[in-house]
Amino acid sequence: MESLGPESEEDLFPMMVQARLPLPKLSNSITRGMVDESNSLIP
């Protein structure tokens, strides 16, 4: 990863998309946690 030069893991995703590499799959529990966290931000 150091040789690619991204400053963070978030910078790696656009690079993967641009290179047409498959994106990592998240487990259902992680996805559900992200949805729940997002929903908690809505008043």
Distance bins in CASP14 RR format, pairs under 12 A and 6 or more apart:
PFRMAT RR
TARGET T0000
AUTHOR 0000-0000-0000
RMODE 2
METHOD distances of the structure
MODEL  1
1 7 0 0 0 0 0 1 0 0 0 0 0
1 8 0 0 0 0 0 1 0 0 0 0 0
1 9 0 0 0 0 1 0 0 0 0 0 0
1 11 0 0 0 0 1 0 0 0 0 0 0
1 12 1 0 0 1 0 0 0 0 0 0 0
1 15 0 0 0 0 1 0 0 0 0 0 0
1 16 0 0 0 0 0 1 0 0 0 0 0
2 12 0 0 0 0 0 1 0 0 0 0 0
3 15 0 0 0 0 0 1 0 0 0 0 0
4 11 0 0 0 0 1 0 0 0 0 0 0
4 12 1 0 0 1 0 0 0 0 0 0 0
4 13 0 0 0 0 0 1 0 0 0 0 0
4 14 0 0 0 0 0 1 0 0 0 0 0
4 15 1 0 0 1 0 0 0 0 0 0 0
4 16 0 0 0 0 1 0 0 0 0 0 0
4 18 0 0 0 0 0 1 0 0 0 0 0
4 19 0 0 0 0 1 0 0 0 0 0 0
4 21 0 0 0 0 0 1 0 0 0 0 0
5 11 1 0 0 1 0 0 0 0 0 0 0
5 12 0 0 0 0 1 0 0 0 0 0 0
5 15 0 0 0 0 1 0 0 0 0 0 0
6 12 1 0 1 0 0 0 0 0 0 0 0
6 13 0 0 0 0 1 0 0 0 0 0 0
6 14 0 0 0 0 1 0 0 0 0 0 0
6 15 1 0 0 1 0 0 0 0 0 0 0
6 16 0 0 0 0 1 0 0 0 0 0 0
6 18 0 0 0 0 0 1 0 0 0 0 0
7 14 0 0 0 0 0 1 0 0 0 0 0
7 15 0 0 0 0 0 1 0 0 0 0 0
8 14 0 0 0 0 0 1 0 0 0 0 0
8 15 0 0 0 0 0 1 0 0 0 0 0
9 15 0 0 0 0 0 1 0 0 0 0 0
9 16 0 0 0 0 0 1 0 0 0 0 0
9 24 0 0 0 0 0 1 0 0 0 0 0
10 16 0 0 0 0 0 1 0 0 0 0 0
11 17 0 0 0 0 0 1 0 0 0 0 0
11 18 0 0 0 0 0 1 0 0 0 0 0
12 18 0 0 0 0 0 1 0 0 0 0 0
12 19 0 0 0 0 0 1 0 0 0 0 0
12 21 0 0 0 0 1 0 0 0 0 0 0
12 23 0 0 0 0 0 1 0 0 0 0 0
12 24 0 0 0 0 1 0 0 0 0 0 0
13 19 0 0 0 0 0 1 0 0 0 0 0
13 21 0 0 0 0 1 0 0 0 0 0 0
13 22 0 0 0 0 0 1 0 0 0 0 0
13 23 1 0 0 1 0 0 0 0 0 0 0
13 24 0 0 0 0 1 0 0 0 0 0 0
14 21 0 0 0 0 0 1 0 0 0 0 0
14 23 0 0 0 0 0 1 0 0 0 0 0
15 21 0 0 0 0 1 0 0 0 0 0 0
15 23 0 0 0 0 0 1 0 0 0 0 0
16 22 1 0 0 1 0 0 0 0 0 0 0
16 23 1 0 0 1 0 0 0 0 0 0 0
16 24 0 0 0 0 1 0 0 0 0 0 0
17 23 1 0 0 1 0 0 0 0 0 0 0
24 30 0 0 0 0 0 1 0 0 0 0 0
24 31 0 0 0 0 0 1 0 0 0 0 0
25 31 0 0 0 0 1 0 0 0 0 0 0
26 32 0 0 0 0 1 0 0 0 0 0 0
26 33 0 0 0 0 1 0 0 0 0 0 0
26 34 1 0 0 1 0 0 0 0 0 0 0
26 35 0 0 0 0 0 1 0 0 0 0 0
27 33 0 0 0 0 0 1 0 0 0 0 0
27 34 0 0 0 0 0 1 0 0 0 0 0
28 34 0 0 0 0 0 1 0 0 0 0 0
28 35 0 0 0 0 0 1 0 0 0 0 0
29 35 0 0 0 0 0 1 0 0 0 0 0
29 36 0 0 0 0 0 1 0 0 0 0 0
30 36 0 0 0 0 0 1 0 0 0 0 0
30 37 0 0 0 0 0 1 0 0 0 0 0
31 37 0 0 0 0 0 1 0 0 0 0 0
31 38 0 0 0 0 0 1 0 0 0 0 0
32 38 0 0 0 0 0 1 0 0 0 0 0
32 39 0 0 0 0 0 1 0 0 0 0 0
33 39 0 0 0 0 1 0 0 0 0 0 0
33 40 0 0 0 0 1 0 0 0 0 0 0
34 40 0 0 0 0 0 1 0 0 0 0 0
34 41 0 0 0 0 0 1 0 0 0 0 0
35 41 0 0 0 0 0 1 0 0 0 0 0
35 42 0 0 0 0 0 1 0 0 0 0 0
36 42 0 0 0 0 0 1 0 0 0 0 0
END
